[in-house]
Amino acid sequence: MTARRCGALFLAALACRTTGPEASNSSDASGSVDAGVNDGGGGNSSASANIDCDAAAPFTHPPFDAGRIQNISPLGNLNPPAHTLPTDHIYLCFDKNLPPLDFIAPGAMKVTWTTLTEYIVSPFRQGLKDYALSATYCATTIDGGTPAEARLSFSHVSSVVAALDIDGGTATCTTYTAGDETVRACGVGVSVFVDAGERLGTLTGAASSCFDVGLYDGRTQNGLDPARYPAQARSTACPLDLYEPTLRTSLYALLGSGGQLRTIEPRCGSNVVDVAGTAQGNWFRPDAGFYDERSHISLSPNNVDPTRLTFSIGTLAGTASGSYMFTPTTDGGAINRAFNLVAPSDAGSCYEASSGGQATRFVLQLLSTTSLKIEGQGIGTCGASWAFDGGAETFER
């Protein structure tokens, strides 16, 4: 490991996002957390972050003991209010009641940013702290010379080695609300070259029993609207695809949650759910920013079983924040109609979606390709007749 501590940097676009099925913090580093970091021209050549992406070695190590991985939750998990919108990272979950795990570098890379998060207010981990790391896997140029890099994020690291730890004198801190938590995040730029298999820290599961990994590949764009979505969301890719074939296959076999495996392609899931001209996808409260997820809603497929659809509710009058699921009908009617079949020409649709075993009724109408009217009407079914009842709200995209 070759390290160089850099001066205080702006905490690049630290976003109000939390990660993991239990919710946690991660920064939106779409503004490049590596801005201004000088690698000093040294370090292990095998771990050089300047290696061309076409020549970069595949990952050869799971980030912790593979035998301890219970499941890997695919991209696109919904866990409002912290994750009202589909997640841009996967979760590797483990039994936190067993001994702590070593966090291992899956491949050669350069760690460029360390964040220490303290959960000041939280319903389940108040007073706890954990770390998040950002690293560059490779760099290249696209479109005739435009720089692009493949960047990784690792969240819910319980402790890190000394070379990656926070220097309180140079860290930049911010406090913000994410979902139902208030957190204080302090970040500092580093330049630490690591080799595959090198120990970077420990995982205890104290703040989260899932370890979050995100891959943001600037060489690709997934089609999300740049006027609405930040660069990180638009470049999200599956971290498992960086692994050598044999290990990739074994990790793909763990994709799922709650005892159910994902079998539908793309098996690693996706954070791209918007279907233009229909009700399916993410819908935003007009006066709220992208990362204020508790203000938004998403009408999306489940990330493990995409045949099941979800009302992911951050905030909606008369409806508790949560995920409400249903199986769409195939009769072409207006009750429990698939979101991607709801068009602006429709008079409206009624839904019976379940959360905790109880059916909640939703009524919605697509007013235009960019405007959705929706009302949560409490516990109940659609019955023979249904209509808006004076509490509807309008979201846009």
Protein Blocks (a to p, Z undefined) as FASTA:
>chain_A
ZZddddddddehiacddedjkopadddfknopmgoiaehlpajfklockbcfklpccdfb
dfbdfklpmbdcdehiacdfklmpacfbdcddddfkbccdddddfbdcddfbdcddddfb
acklghiacddddddfbdcdeehiaacddddddehiabdcfklmccfklpccddddehja
ccddddddddddddehiafbdcehlmoccdcdddddfkbcehiafklpcfklmmgccfkl
mpcfklmmmmmmmgceehiacfbdcfkbpabfbdghiabdcdddfkbcfklmmlmccddd
dfklmmbccdddfbdghiacddddddddfeopaehpafklpcfkbgbdcddddeehiacd
dddddfbfkbccdddebjadebjbdcdehiaccddZZ
